Amino acid sequence: MGTNEIEQLLLTALPNCEISVEGGEGKYLVSATGDVFEGLSAVKRQQTIYKILNEQISSGVIHAVSMKLQTPAENLIS
């Protein structure tokens, strides 16, 4: 599974987010910005992504996921 396929999975589930995926060989960095993360703790934000990628993680296709998840307002600050 490549970065484009992971990005498409995430965009389908989170259509109002800006998403980019980097990496390969089972190890990926997911960067996502969207209002969906508003009011959520860091753990809840990560759980949102894990829920979408659970099948690929469980099957071993994805071994590790690092995440940078933020709201549009937080994106302006960073």
All heavy atoms as an XYZ file, in Angstrom:
585
protein
N       0.852     -1.179      0.000
C       0.000      0.000      0.000
C       0.892      1.234      0.000
O       1.808      1.344      0.804
C      -0.899     -0.026      1.233
C      -1.679      1.248      1.448
S      -3.014      1.084      2.625
C      -4.319      0.572      1.546
N       0.614      2.147     -0.903
C       1.424      3.348     -1.014
C       0.793      4.559     -0.347
O      -0.339      4.505      0.150
N       1.537      5.630     -0.359
C       1.072      6.861      0.285
C      -0.207      7.386     -0.358
O      -1.089      7.884      0.345
C       2.162      7.948      0.253
O       2.562      8.173     -1.091
C       3.364      7.567      1.090
N      -0.326      7.269     -1.678
C      -1.539      7.760     -2.355
C      -2.777      6.994     -1.920
O      -3.842      7.580     -1.737
C      -1.382      7.672     -3.877
C      -0.400      8.688     -4.416
O      -0.118      9.700     -3.783
N       0.141      8.405     -5.585
N      -2.643      5.685     -1.746
C      -3.782      4.869     -1.316
C      -4.195      5.209      0.113
O      -5.389      5.291      0.410
C      -3.435      3.382     -1.414
C      -3.230      2.910     -2.845
C      -2.578      1.553     -2.905
O      -1.424      1.431     -2.447
O      -3.233      0.612     -3.403
N      -3.228      5.416      0.983
C      -3.536      5.789      2.369
C      -4.196      7.167      2.394
O      -5.195      7.381      3.091
C      -2.261      5.768      3.232
C      -1.728      4.337      3.316
C      -2.524      6.345      4.617
C      -0.344      4.219      3.905
N      -3.657      8.077      1.608
C      -4.227      9.417      1.528
C      -5.683      9.360      1.060
O      -6.539     10.045      1.612
C      -3.390     10.260      0.575
C      -3.604     11.745      0.711
C      -2.577     12.547     -0.067
O      -1.364     12.399      0.219
O      -2.995     13.300     -0.963
N      -5.970      8.526      0.068
C      -7.341      8.392     -0.434
C      -8.280      7.829      0.627
O      -9.420      8.285      0.759
C      -7.383      7.529     -1.698
C      -7.014      8.276     -2.949
C      -7.833      9.546     -3.136
O      -7.275     10.638     -3.207
N      -9.132      9.446     -3.202
N      -7.819      6.831      1.384
C      -8.637      6.288      2.479
C      -9.005      7.384      3.470
O     -10.155      7.505      3.892
C      -7.868      5.195      3.228
C      -7.813      3.807      2.639
C      -6.876      2.934      3.461
C      -9.198      3.189      2.587
N      -8.012      8.186      3.839
C      -8.235      9.245      4.818
C      -9.124     10.345      4.255
O     -10.017     10.840      4.941
C      -6.895      9.809      5.293
C      -6.032      8.828      6.088
C      -4.623      9.372      6.265
C      -6.665      8.517      7.434
N      -8.900     10.725      3.000
C      -9.724     11.766      2.382
C     -11.178     11.330      2.225
O     -12.097     12.141      2.367
C      -9.145     12.168      1.020
C      -7.913     13.050      1.063
C      -7.287     13.169     -0.324
C      -8.255     14.429      1.615
N     -11.388     10.058      1.959
C     -12.749      9.536      1.847
C     -13.474      9.631      3.189
O     -14.639     10.021      3.251
C     -12.732      8.075      1.348
O     -12.124      8.050      0.057
C     -14.127      7.493      1.250
N     -12.772      9.299      4.260
C     -13.369      9.324      5.598
C     -13.436     10.741      6.187
O     -14.316     11.032      6.993
C     -12.584      8.418      6.537
N     -12.500     11.587      5.782
C     -12.413     12.953      6.316
C     -12.364     13.945      5.147
O     -11.337     14.593      4.905
C     -11.160     13.093      7.184
C     -11.007     12.111      8.342
C      -9.611     12.194      8.936
C     -12.065     12.372      9.401
N     -13.479     14.080      4.416
C     -13.452     14.852      3.171
C     -13.145     16.341      3.330
O     -12.724     16.983      2.377
C     -14.848     14.640      2.591
C     -15.699     14.267      3.749
C     -14.798     13.543      4.705
N     -13.348     16.895      4.499
C     -13.111     18.327      4.700
C     -11.743     18.622      5.302
O     -11.532     19.705      5.840
C     -14.226     18.934      5.552
C     -15.566     18.840      4.852
O     -15.655     19.046      3.645
N     -16.603     18.509      5.588
N     -10.841     17.674      5.222
C      -9.494     17.850      5.773
C      -8.470     17.975      4.653
O      -8.653     17.433      3.566
C      -9.105     16.649      6.642
S      -9.923     16.597      8.214
N      -7.404     18.678      4.964
C      -6.227     18.683      4.106
C      -5.321     17.582      4.646
O      -4.975     17.592      5.827
C      -5.500     20.023      4.198
C      -6.243     21.170      3.576
C      -5.484     22.468      3.715
O      -4.231     22.450      3.740
O      -6.155     23.502      3.821
N      -4.966     16.636      3.799
C      -4.214     15.466      4.256
C      -3.020     15.218      3.342
O      -3.135     15.301      2.119
C      -5.115     14.215      4.277
C      -6.243     14.413      5.295
C      -4.305     12.959      4.591
C      -7.289     13.345      5.294
N      -1.894     14.908      3.975
C      -0.743     14.439      3.209
C      -0.147     13.246      3.945
O      -0.198     13.168      5.170
C       0.298     15.541      3.011
O       0.926     15.849      4.226
N       0.382     12.321      3.170
C       0.987     11.114      3.732
C       2.371     10.963      3.114
O       2.533     11.039      1.900
C       0.131      9.857      3.432
C       0.788      8.614      3.997
C      -1.281     10.031      3.985
N       3.359     10.743      3.968
C       4.734     10.530      3.528
C       5.224      9.205      4.094
O       4.718      8.738      5.103
C       5.646     11.644      4.048
C       5.275     13.035      3.586
C       6.109     14.096      4.276
O       7.313     13.866      4.491
O       5.533     15.144      4.613
N       6.228      8.630      3.452
C       6.846      7.415      3.977
C       6.774      6.278      3.003
O       6.572      6.454      1.804
N       6.911      5.093      3.537
C       6.882      3.885      2.731
C       7.330      2.694      3.544
O       7.699      2.822      4.705
N       7.259      1.526      2.935
C       7.659      0.275      3.582
C       6.982      0.067      4.938
O       7.593     -0.399      5.895
C       9.174      0.207      3.702
C       9.878      0.245      2.360
C      11.386      0.132      2.468
O      11.896     -0.305      3.517
O      12.056      0.485      1.482
N       5.707      0.446      5.017
C       4.930      0.212      6.224
C       5.024      1.286      7.290
O       4.347      1.209      8.304
N       5.849      2.302      7.081
C       6.035      3.370      8.075
C       5.657      4.700      7.442
O       6.238      5.091      6.426
C       7.480      3.410      8.550
C       7.916      2.119      9.203
C       9.381      2.130      9.518
C       9.812      0.745      9.983
N      11.248      0.597     10.027
N       4.692      5.396      8.056
C       4.135      6.588      7.424
C       3.985      7.747      8.402
O       3.807      7.550      9.609
C       2.766      6.261      6.821
C       2.857      5.193      5.767
C       2.616      3.858      6.087
C       3.218      5.503      4.470
C       2.732      2.871      5.124
C       3.331      4.510      3.499
C       3.088      3.203      3.838
O       3.207      2.214      2.885
N       4.015      8.943      7.838
C       3.703     10.166      8.558
C       2.439     10.731      7.940
O       2.401     11.007      6.735
C       4.827     11.200      8.446
C       4.485     12.621      8.913
C       4.156     12.643     10.404
C       5.613     13.582      8.597
N       1.404     10.867      8.762
C       0.138     11.437      8.322
C       0.037     12.846      8.886
O       0.109     13.042     10.103
C      -1.060     10.592      8.821
C      -2.376     11.289      8.514
C      -1.024      9.204      8.210
N      -0.116     13.817      8.002
C      -0.352     15.203      8.408
C      -1.764     15.552      7.968
O      -2.110     15.377      6.792
C       0.641     16.151      7.747
O       1.958     15.827      8.123
N      -2.581     16.011      8.908
C      -3.966     16.342      8.583
C      -4.383     17.607      9.321
O      -4.074     17.785     10.494
C      -4.889     15.187      8.955
N      -5.083     18.466      8.590
C      -5.613     19.702      9.159
C      -7.094     19.752      8.840
O      -7.488     19.612      7.674
C      -4.911     20.926      8.534
O      -3.509     20.825      8.775
C      -5.426     22.215      9.141
N      -7.907     19.948      9.891
C      -9.342     20.032      9.653
C     -10.120     20.372     10.910
O      -9.642     20.163     12.031
N     -11.307     20.878     10.702
C     -12.191     21.225     11.819
C     -12.624     20.001     12.618
O     -13.036     20.126     13.767
C     -13.436     21.955     11.309
C     -13.124     23.352     10.797
O     -12.208     23.999     11.356
O     -13.785     23.797      9.842
N     -12.510     18.816     12.028
C     -12.893     17.575     12.701
C     -12.102     17.381     14.006
O     -12.569     16.716     14.924
C     -12.720     16.361     11.753
C     -11.262     16.097     11.459
C     -13.381     15.122     12.320
N     -10.924     17.993     14.108
C     -10.080     17.832     15.289
C     -10.364     18.873     16.379
O      -9.788     18.799     17.466
C      -8.602     17.887     14.897
C      -8.223     16.830     13.899
C      -7.735     17.175     12.651
C      -8.374     15.481     14.190
C      -7.393     16.208     11.720
C      -8.041     14.501     13.272
C      -7.551     14.869     12.027
N     -11.241     19.822     16.089
C     -11.582     20.881     17.044
C     -12.136     20.270     18.330
O     -13.039     19.437     18.311
C     -12.620     21.822     16.433
C     -12.890     23.061     17.254
C     -11.727     24.033     17.225
O     -11.187     24.288     16.144
O     -11.366     24.523     18.312
N     -11.561     20.667     19.462
C     -12.041     20.221     20.766
C     -11.610     18.820     21.164
O     -11.988     18.342     22.233
N     -10.828     18.148     20.330
C     -10.375     16.799     20.654
C      -8.968     16.835     21.238
O      -8.120     17.605     20.789
C     -10.359     15.916     19.395
C     -11.681     15.651     18.691
C     -11.455     14.748     17.486
C     -12.694     15.028     19.639
N      -8.729     15.962     22.210
C      -7.380     15.817     22.759
C      -6.489     15.158     21.712
O      -6.971     14.609     20.709
C      -7.421     14.945     24.014
O      -7.761     13.605     23.661
N      -5.192     15.176     21.942
C      -4.251     14.543     21.019
C      -4.573     13.060     20.846
O      -4.511     12.525     19.730
C      -2.818     14.733     21.514
N      -4.933     12.394     21.925
C      -5.252     10.964     21.863
C      -6.505     10.725     21.020
O      -6.534      9.827     20.172
C      -5.428     10.378     23.282
C      -5.998      8.971     23.239
C      -4.109     10.397     24.029
N      -7.531     11.529     21.210
C      -8.765     11.376     20.434
C      -8.523     11.651     18.951
O      -9.100     11.010     18.084
C      -9.861     12.313     20.962
C     -10.371     11.944     22.338
C     -11.200     10.699     22.295
C     -11.811     10.437     23.651
N     -12.428      9.118     23.731
N      -7.653     12.614     18.654
C      -7.308     12.895     17.262
C      -6.631     11.674     16.631
O      -6.959     11.274     15.520
C      -6.381     14.113     17.176
C      -7.068     15.397     17.569
C      -6.117     16.574     17.560
N      -6.775     17.771     18.074
C      -6.337     19.004     17.880
N      -5.226     19.215     17.203
N      -7.004     20.030     18.370
N      -5.678     11.087     17.359
C      -4.988      9.902     16.850
C      -5.954      8.738     16.679
O      -5.874      7.995     15.697
C      -3.848      9.517     17.791
C      -2.706     10.494     17.767
C      -1.643     10.167     18.803
O      -1.822      9.291     19.647
N      -0.530     10.884     18.735
N      -6.876      8.581     17.605
C      -7.853      7.498     17.510
C      -8.721      7.644     16.260
O      -9.114      6.649     15.653
C      -8.726      7.447     18.766
C      -7.982      6.925     19.970
C      -8.783      7.023     21.262
O      -9.749      7.786     21.374
N      -8.364      6.264     22.268
N      -8.990      8.879     15.862
C      -9.751      9.131     14.638
C      -9.030      8.534     13.429
O      -9.639      7.865     12.593
C      -9.953     10.653     14.437
O     -10.648     11.187     15.563
C     -10.714     10.950     13.164
N      -7.723      8.737     13.362
C      -6.928      8.223     12.248
C      -6.768      6.705     12.353
O      -6.922      5.984     11.361
C      -5.548      8.912     12.194
C      -5.711     10.431     12.030
C      -4.675      8.305     11.100
C      -6.446     10.872     10.785
N      -6.477      6.207     13.549
C      -6.321      4.762     13.733
C      -7.591      4.004     13.333
O      -7.519      2.921     12.754
C      -5.959      4.428     15.181
C      -4.516      4.691     15.536
C      -4.190      5.373     16.699
C      -3.474      4.264     14.721
C      -2.862      5.619     17.046
C      -2.153      4.497     15.050
C      -1.852      5.173     16.219
O      -0.543      5.405     16.550
N      -8.739      4.569     13.653
C     -10.013      3.925     13.316
C     -10.134      3.748     11.795
O     -10.587      2.707     11.318
C     -11.171      4.773     13.850
C     -12.522      4.176     13.681
C     -13.571      5.058     14.341
C     -14.955      4.504     14.151
N     -15.968      5.367     14.761
N      -9.703      4.743     11.038
C      -9.772      4.684      9.583
C      -8.776      3.668      9.020
O      -9.074      2.951      8.071
C      -9.517      6.084      8.979
C     -10.605      7.061      9.449
C      -9.447      6.024      7.454
C     -10.256      8.526      9.247
N      -7.594      3.603      9.622
C      -6.521      2.739      9.109
C      -6.439      1.389      9.808
O      -5.513      0.614      9.553
C      -5.174      3.466      9.240
C      -5.045      4.791      8.490
C      -3.683      5.415      8.745
C      -5.294      4.602      7.000
N      -7.379      1.090     10.684
C      -7.318     -0.108     11.510
C      -7.129     -1.391     10.702
O      -6.326     -2.248     11.065
C      -8.566     -0.220     12.392
C      -8.450     -1.367     13.370
O      -7.446     -1.505     14.053
N      -9.482     -2.197     13.427
N      -7.857     -1.533      9.612
C      -7.761     -2.763      8.815
C      -6.343     -2.960      8.266
O      -5.792     -4.063      8.306
C      -8.765     -2.713      7.661
C      -8.815     -3.985      6.844
C      -9.862     -3.919      5.747
O     -10.933     -3.330      5.960
O      -9.582     -4.464      4.669
N      -5.734     -1.873      7.783
C      -4.383     -1.952      7.235
C      -3.333     -2.180      8.324
O      -2.347     -2.867      8.099
C      -4.054     -0.674      6.450
C      -4.828     -0.525      5.162
C      -6.306     -0.179      5.369
O      -6.671      0.416      6.369
N      -7.135     -0.549      4.417
N      -3.566     -1.623      9.497
C      -2.650     -1.832     10.627
C      -2.765     -3.276     11.117
O      -1.762     -3.953     11.326
C      -2.930     -0.820     11.754
C      -2.588      0.600     11.286
C      -2.140     -1.179     13.015
C      -3.085      1.706     12.208
N      -3.987     -3.757     11.270
C      -4.215     -5.127     11.743
C      -3.632     -6.165     10.801
O      -3.128     -7.202     11.241
C      -5.713     -5.392     11.912
O      -6.239     -4.583     12.928
N      -3.697     -5.901      9.508
C      -3.191     -6.863      8.522
C      -1.672     -6.819      8.399
O      -1.076     -7.690      7.773
C      -3.811     -6.584      7.148
O      -3.268     -5.398      6.590
N      -1.043     -5.783      8.965
C       0.405     -5.662      8.896
C       0.902     -4.860      7.706
O       2.106     -4.666      7.544
N      -0.001     -4.389      6.876
C       0.388     -3.572      5.724
C       1.015     -2.258      6.214
O       1.982     -1.774      5.649
C      -0.830     -3.293      4.809
C      -0.497     -2.277      3.728
C      -1.316     -4.592      4.182
N       0.434     -1.711      7.275
C       0.989     -0.510      7.913
C       1.552     -0.943      9.260
O       0.837     -1.523     10.082
C      -0.084      0.578      8.100
C      -0.588      1.070      6.732
C       0.463      1.742      8.919
C      -1.731      2.066      6.806
N       2.839     -0.651      9.491
C       3.497     -1.050     10.738
C       3.548      0.088     11.748
O       3.458     -0.147     12.949
C       4.931     -1.521     10.463
C       5.012     -2.640      9.492
N       4.650     -3.929      9.805
C       5.399     -2.668      8.203
C       4.813     -4.698      8.750
N       5.267     -3.958      7.755
N       3.734      1.302     11.252
C       3.891      2.448     12.158
C       3.322      3.696     11.498
O       3.482      3.904     10.299
C       5.365      2.662     12.477
N       2.640      4.497     12.321
C       2.070      5.745     11.835
C       2.428      6.852     12.816
O       2.108      6.772     13.992
C       0.527      5.663     11.722
C      -0.039      6.966     11.187
C       0.100      4.497     10.857
N       3.112      7.861     12.308
C       3.334      9.086     13.073
C       2.311     10.084     12.567
O       1.919     10.045     11.395
C       4.744      9.631     12.837
O       5.704      8.703     13.269
N       1.875     10.975     13.447
C       0.813     11.883     13.047
C       1.064     13.313     13.503
O       1.574     13.538     14.597
C      -0.518     11.422     13.642
C      -0.955     10.067     13.185
S      -2.498      9.596     13.972
C      -2.162      7.884     14.338
N       0.678     14.226     12.636
C       0.613     15.645     12.965
C      -0.811     16.059     12.613
O      -1.153     16.207     11.436
C       1.635     16.446     12.160
C       1.609     17.920     12.496
C       2.634     18.696     11.708
C       2.544     20.169     12.101
N       3.428     20.991     11.267
N      -1.645     16.219     13.633
C      -3.068     16.467     13.447
C      -3.434     17.782     14.109
O      -3.174     17.981     15.293
C      -3.875     15.321     14.062
C      -3.407     13.914     13.666
C      -4.145     12.860     14.478
C      -3.611     13.674     12.184
N      -4.050     18.681     13.335
C      -4.366     19.993     13.890
C      -5.603     20.596     13.240
O      -6.039     20.154     12.190
C      -3.167     20.926     13.716
C      -2.659     21.037     12.300
C      -1.275     21.690     12.234
O      -0.699     22.053     13.240
N      -0.767     21.839     11.024
N      -6.127     21.606     13.912
C      -7.242     22.373     13.368
C      -6.673     23.457     12.447
O      -5.491     23.764     12.523
C      -8.049     23.043     14.492
O      -7.230     24.027     15.112
C      -8.547     22.031     15.519
N      -7.500     24.048     11.606
C      -7.008     25.142     10.759
C      -6.410     26.294     11.567
O      -5.395     26.864     11.172
C      -8.261     25.589      9.989
C      -9.093     24.349      9.918
C      -8.860     23.666     11.246
N      -7.007     26.619     12.711
C      -6.482     27.694     13.557
C      -5.098     27.340     14.101
O      -4.203     28.186     14.153
C      -7.443     27.994     14.707
N      -4.899     26.096     14.509
C      -3.595     25.656     15.007
C      -2.566     25.656     13.884
O      -1.397     25.942     14.117
C      -3.704     24.243     15.611
C      -4.515     24.204     16.882
C      -4.888     22.792     17.292
O      -4.882     21.869     16.450
O      -5.220     22.614     18.471
N      -2.997     25.362     12.680
C      -2.099     25.356     11.530
C      -1.547     26.760     11.251
O      -0.417     26.915     10.848
C      -2.822     24.808     10.300
C      -1.898     24.576      9.137
O      -0.777     24.150      9.311
N      -2.382     24.851      7.946
N      -2.355     27.772     11.487
C      -1.924     29.158     11.275
C      -0.835     29.558     12.269
O       0.040     30.350     11.954
C      -3.105     30.113     11.404
C      -4.168     30.000     10.314
C      -5.345     30.915     10.639
C      -3.594     30.315      8.949
N      -0.910     28.986     13.464
C       0.054     29.320     14.532
C       1.391     28.652     14.280
O       2.435     29.230     14.525
C      -0.514     28.897     15.914
C      -1.763     29.726     16.222
C       0.533     29.071     16.995
C      -2.546     29.225     17.417
N       1.365     27.405     13.797
C       2.624     26.663     13.640
C       3.395     27.011     12.410
O       3.103     27.745     11.580
C       2.354     25.159     13.649
O       1.538     24.778     12.587
